[in-house]
Amino acid sequence: MPKKELKSDKLYAPPRGGVFSTAIEAPTMGRTIYVSGLTSRSREGEVVGKGDIKVQTDTILQNMQTILGEAGATMNDIVKLTVFIRDMGLFDQIHDVRRPYFKEPYPASSMVEVSMLADPDLLIEIEAIAVVE
């Protein structure tokens, strides 16, 4: 059974343009992959895209694709994202970058503004849960 979006007319719908679903039903037969919070770092550990939320978001999502690929998974297997950002005003820019990485049904997602990440040059961190059939 592929993942499917759950909706209810009794609840507020995600805003148009948002790259997320309110809820996702995922198959229980398969493997679950838990991706720790990824930040925008090069292989050498240097921060990539200092001061640029779009570059940092893109770097994280590219790295997420890479680690999921090691397990034979894709971005479409992600059922839940948690995004930690330093400035909620960057919401639209983050979603502009996310859009090409996901197709409907989009994963369930939470975005939380935080005061600090592991390095003062980091603007965003993203963790994920994927279910592979």
Buried (B, 14 or more C-beta within 10 A) or exposed (E): EEBEBEEEEEEEEBEEEBBBBBBBBBEEEBEEBEBEBBBBBEEEEEBBBBEBBBBBBBBBBEBBEEBBEEEEBBBBBBBBBBBBBBEEEBBEBBBBBBEEBBEEBBBBBEBEEEEEBEBEBBBBBBBBBBBBE
